[in-house]
Amino acid sequence: MQNAGGDVDVLIVGAGPVGLFLANECARRKLRFRIVESRAGQSEHSKALAIFPRTLEVFDMAGVAAPFLEAANRVAWVALRSPQRTLARLRFAPPRTPYPFVAMVAQDVTERLLLEQLVDRGGSVEYETAFVSAAQQPDRVQVTLDRHGETSAVRAAFVVGCDGAHSAVRHGLALTFEGAEYADSFMLADIVTNQTLPGDELQICPNADGPLAIFPMNAAHRRVVAMFENAQGDAPSFELVRETLAQRAPAGLEAESLVWSSFFRIHHRCVSQMSVGRIFLAGDAAHIHSPFGGQGMNTGLQDAWNLAWKLDLALRGHAANELLTSYSVERLRVVKGVIEVTDLMTKVFGTRSNLAQTARDAMLPVVSRLPSFQRAFVARLSGLASSYRGSPIVEGAGRRYLDESLRGGEGIKSRFALLLGAGANEAAFAAATRLVMDFPDVLELRTFARRGMLLLRPDGYAAYDTSRSDDAGLRSIRRLLQRQVR
């Protein structure tokens, strides 16, 4: 339920993909929320493009996946190509997921689809409304907003800054944005091309002048990202785009028209903490990194998914302090891993050293044929390998879990699920039932085909997983729950 004025449960600052997805989660959970945006409307440019399998699984559990699947161009191959030859070609088909592909959906389409679903759920965005300041109190945050020069106050139980790399919310918290800027600039161009290259293949093209990446939005519409040492002006011309393709792209690819282009600088930066009291940061407001790997938007959407259920339990009076503080701990570990990988890719493909380029181009065809490399590459890029191992509210590997019962938007929401598997005897079921009765508002009992038992969080990650169905496991689950819920 959206609250157009007065007290709200969650105030979301920023209506990019991350803010819109969080607003959808608030609406799905019947929380009172407002989402404000300083811009006059949604993005008109494609910007972020790739949606990876784990994000699609999250969209499925949140009940928003269907229109994305309809709009997407599905990519099943990743190729490393020079103008003269193919250095490597990897099948992108991660196992044990209903989404074994990369969904190419332009950011303006992503925002439109999320906004449409938000409106269907009774929500809306308050445009031309800027965050000014926030003052935290023990039980709320007093926020000042500005719309056309007129200020207003809103009291929110929680505030989430999803307002991008120049986040006003982050500046208000006086959090440093640690990291650095890359020396080179990047060219971004959306172009119409001939159909020389496969429409289901993403190409990364190492080159002495700088790397080039080509993302197929459909068979003839492509996104080109290229590194430039000395970019001139705000946007590359059509002639420069064609010249860059001739120098760096696979032979035969030609640009027929230019849809949109821009030069931009990139950074690798991250805050030291993603929350201060009742104020949280998500997406580019908390972390930015190289576009190589296409992880930026996906990482931000995963932030919102991790945070939404924790805020929900807190607002319902069921969250211990450790549950809310776990957001920053869990997400920063994932974010720092993404920054490390994308920074490494940028340095490997963007090196100016002739010796390093020669060694790279010689090694890639050999390494890419190793099954272990292929599995690791696909698992890391897809997001399916991410886990919350080491979290204070997880015991064990903290891996993702998905089955049919969790899909469609109603399968999992605000409760933990205790999954009891095949082979559990009557005594185990009785003990599990007693445990559920001790946590009636936050835990439910389900069964699954596998042996053992699993405590599943509302975001589809395992808080505890064992192949046994015994009292020791149930005691561990009880202790985990006691640490984070009440």
N, C-alpha and C positions, 0 to 999 in steps of 0.2 A: 504494500500500500504506500503510495507516494503522498507526502505531506507537503503542501504548497506553502506553508508558512508555520511559524511557531517552532516548537521543539521537534527535533528529528532524531532518529536513531543514528543514521550515518549521513554525513555530508561528504559528497564526492566532488572533488575539485578537478575538472578536466574531463572532456567528453571525447577523447580519442578511443581507440579500441579497448584499452585497459579500463578506463572509467566506465565506458558503456557496458562492458561485460560485467563489471562489478555491480553496476546498477541493475542489470538483469538478474544477477544473483540475489540482490536485496529484494527485488520484486518477487522473485520465485519463492523466497522465504517469508514473504509478507512483512518485511521490515519497513519502517517509516524512513524515507530517504529523500534527499534532494541531490541533483547533479547539476553543477554550474559550469559554464564554459565562457571564457573571455572572448572567444571568437564569435563572429556573427552567425556562423553555421558550421556544418561538417566539412571535412577535407574534400577538395575537388581533385586531388592528385593521388596517384597510386601508392607512392612511398613504399611501405612494407608490403611484402607480396606472399612469401611462402608460409603456409600453415602446415606444421608437421604432425605426424601421427598421434603423439601424445596429446597435443592440443585438440585434435579432432576427437579423441576419446573424451577429453574434458568437456568439449562442446556437446558431445552425445549425452554425458551424464547430466549436463545442465539443461538439456532439452532444446538446444539451439543449432544443432549440427545440420539438419536437413537442408536449409537454403544454401549453406556453404558448399555442400556436396553437389548441389544442382549448379552452382555458379562456377565451380572450380575447374581448372584445367589440371589433369592428374599427371604428375611426373613420376616415371618409374625408373629412370636412368640418370646417373651423374657421370659426365665424361670430362676428362682432362684432355684438351685438344690444343695443339699449336696450329698455325696456318698450314703446315705441311702434313701433319700426321696426328693420329690419336695416341696419346700417351697412356691413357687408361680409360676403361669404361666399366662402371660398377652398377650392378642391378640394385635398385633401391626397393627392396621388398622385405621389410622386417617381418619376422614370424610372429604368430600369436597376437595379432591385432586385427580388428575389422577394417583398419585403414592403412594398408601397406603401400602408401604412396605419399608424395608431397602434393598438397592442394594449393595451386596457384590462384590466389584471390587478391586483387588489388585492394589496397588499404581503404580507398574511398568506397569500394563495394562492401568491404568488411564493416566499416562504420555504418553504412546505410542498412545493412542486414541486421546488425545489432540494435540500431535505433528503431527499426520497424518492429522487432520483437519486443523491445522495451515499451513502445507505444501500445502494442497488443496486450501487454501486461499492466497497462494503466499508467505508465511513466512518461516523462518528457524531460527534455533538457532546457535549462534556463540559460539562453544565450546572452552574450554581451553582459555577462555578470562575472566580475573578477573578485578573486580572493584578495583581501587587503591584509588582515592580521588575525591572529588567534591568541586567546588567553586561556590557559588550562586551569580548571578547577578540579577538586577531588572527584566530582561525579559528572563533569561535563566539560565541553569546550565552548567558550564564547567566541564566535567568529564574526568579523566585520566583512561585509561584501559591498561591492560598488557596482552600480548599474547606471550608466550615463551620468556619472558625477554625483549621484545620490547614494549615500551609504545606508546600509541596513544591518541589523544584527540578527543572528540566528544561534540558537543553543543546540548543540549536537552532542550526543553521547560519545561519538567517535568521528574523527575527520580523516579522510584518506586523500592524500595528494597524488593524483594521477596526471599532473599538469606538465609533464615533459621535462626536457633537459634543463630548461631555465626555470624550473619549478619555484613559484612564489611560496608554496608551502615549505619546501626544503629551506629556502632562504630565511623564512620566518623562524625555523628551528635552529638556524645558525649551524647547520651541519656542513662540514667540508665535503667537497666532491673530489675525492682523492684519485689521482691518475695523471694522464698527460694527453696532449694532442698529437696526432700523427703529423709528420712533416708534410706529407703529400696531401693533395686534394683528391676528391673523387668526382667523376662525372656520372650522372644518372640520366638516362634517356629512355623514354618509351617510344618504340618505333614500330612501323609496319614494315615487314620484310618479305622476301620471297620465301619459299618453303623448302629450301635446300636442307635444313636441319630438321631432325625429328621433333614433332610437337610434344613428345613425352620425355624429352631429354633436356637436362640442365647442363650447360657447358661452363667449365672454368678453364681459362686460356692463359697459361703463364707466358710472359713475353719480356724481352729485354727492356722495352719501354714502359713496362708496368702491366700488372695482371688485368684481365677482362673477364667478367662473368656475364653469362647470357641466360636469362630466365624466360622460358616460354609461357606467356600469358594465354596463348592459344596457338594454333598452327602458324599464324602469320603475324601475330602481335607479340613483341618481345621487349623485355626490360634489359637494358645494358648498363652495367656498372663497371667503370674503369678507373684505375688509379692514374693521376696526373702529377708530375713533378712541379709544373708551373702552369696552373690554370689561370686563364685571363677572362675577366668579366663574371657576370652572375650565372650565365647559362651557355652551354655549348651550342654552336650553330649546327644546322643540318649537315653542312659541309664538313665540320670537324668530326661529327659522329660517323659519317661515311669514311672519312680518312682513317679514323681510329679502327673501324671494322676492317678496313683493307689491310692495315698493319698487323692487327692482333687476332682477328676472328678466324675461324676455320674457312678455308678457301670456298668461295661460291656464295657465301652469305652476303646479301645486299640489302641496304636500307632503301625502302621505296618512299617513305614519308616519316616525318617527325611529329609525334603527338605531344610530347612534353619533355623538357629537359632542365637540368639544373647542375650547378657545381656546388659541392658542399665539403666541409671539413669534418673529420671524424675524431673522436676521442675514445680512450678507454678509461672510464672513471666509475667510481662506486662510492657510496656513502659508507661510513663505518658502522652505522646502525640504521635499520629501516623503520624504526618507531621510536618515539619519545612520548612516554605517557599514553595519552589517548589519541595521539596523532600518528598516522602511518604513511609511508611512502610506497608507491608501486610503479613499476614500469620505468620509463626513462627518467622520472623524477628521482629514482634511486640508483640507476645504473645505465651506462651507455657503453657501446663497444663497436668494434668494426662490423661492417655489413657482411663480411665474408662468413658464410655459414647460415645467414638469414635467421639468426636466433633472437633478434631484438624484441619484436612484437610477441613472439611465442613466450619468451621469458617473462615479459610483463603480464601476459594473460595468465600464466601459471602463478604469478604473485597474487593476482586477484582471487584465483581459485583457492589458494592456500589460506588466504585471509578471510574470505567470506564466511566460512563455516565457524571459524573461531569467534568472529564478531557476533554471529548469530547466537552461539551458545552463551557468550558473555551477556548479550542483551536479554536473554531469557533467564539470566541469573544462575547459569550452570557452569561457568568457566572459572577455574582457579587462575591465579595470576600467571602461573607457569605456562598455561595454554596461550595466552596472548603474547608473552615474551618469546615463545617458540617461533613466532612468525619471522622475526628478524634472524634468529639463529639458523632456521631451516633454509630460508631463501638466500641468505648471504652465502652459504656454502655452495649452493647451486649457481648463483650469479657469478661468484669468483671463478668457478670452474668454466663457465661459459666465456668469461673475459679472457682467461688463459688460453683456451682453445682458439677463439677467434683472433686473438693477438698473434698466436703462433702461425695461424694460416696466413694472416696479413704479411707477416715477416717472411715466411717461406715463399709465398707467391709474389711478394713485392720487392724482394731483394734486388739491389742494384749491382751486386757482385757477379762478375762473369763466371768466376769459379763456382760460386754457389749455384748459379743458374744451371750450369753444365751438370753439376752433381745432382741437383734436383731432377732435371729432365732425364737423367740416366737411371735414377733410382725409382722414380714413380712407376714405370712399367713393370718393374720387378716386384716392388712391395705391394702394389695394388692387386697382384694375382694371388697373394697369400690369403687363404680363407679367414685366418685370424684377423688380418687387417680389414677385410671386407665386413666381417661381423662387427668389429669395434667401430668402424666408420659409420655404418648404418645405425647401430644402436645409439651412438652419441648424437648424431645428427637428428635422429627421429624424436629424441626426448624420452624414449622408452627406457633408457638405462638410468635416468635420473632417479635418485632415491633419497630418503631422509635418514640414512644410517648415521648414527651419532647424535641424533636429535635427543633432547632431554625428555621428550614424550614418546619415544620409540625405543623398543627393545628388539635388536636384531637388524636385518638388512633394510627394512623400511621401503620395500619395493612396491611398485604399482600393482594393483589387482583390478581386473575387469571381467565381469561375466554378464550374461544377458539380463539378470535381475537388476543390474545397476543402471541400465541404459534408458534413454527416453525422457529424462527430466523429472521423473517421479520415483526412480529406483533407489535414490540415496539423497538425503537432504541434511537433516540436523541431528541424526543419531549415529552413534557407533553401531556396528553390526558384529555380533559374535557368531562366526561361522563354524559350525560343528560338522565334521566330515563323516564320510562312510567309515563304518567300523566302530563308531562310538556306541558304547553299551547304554543300557537304561540308567545306570548310576551316573554316567557322564552327562546324559541329558538332564537328569534331575539336578545335578550340581550346577550345570550351566543355567538352568531355569532359575535357580535360587540367586545366582549372581545377577541375572537380568532384573529380578525383582528388587534387588538392592540398589539398582540404578534405573528406576522405571522411566525417567524422562529422557535419558540419553543413550540407552542401550536396548537393542532388540536381538532376538535369537533367530538365526537363519541356518539353513543347512547347505552344504555344497558337496560335490561329487568326490573331492579329494579326501584323503585320510588326514586326520589331525584336527587342529583348530586354528582359527585366525581371527584376530581383532582388527576389524577394518574401520579406518577413520572415515568421516563423511566426505573426504576428498578422494577416496579410492586408493589410499596407500595403507599398507599393513603396519599397524603399530606393534603387532606381535604375531609371530607365525611359527607353528611347530607341527611336526608330523605325528605328535602324540595327542591323545585325548585323556589327560589325567589331571589330578588335583594340583600338581605342581604348576602346570600351565595356567590353570584357572586362578591360582594365587598370584602368579605374575601379572595376569591380565587385571586382576583386582587392584594391584599396586599401581599399575600404569594408569588406570582410570582415576584412582584416588589422587594422583599427582596433578591431574589436569581438569577434572570436573568435580562438581559437587551437587 
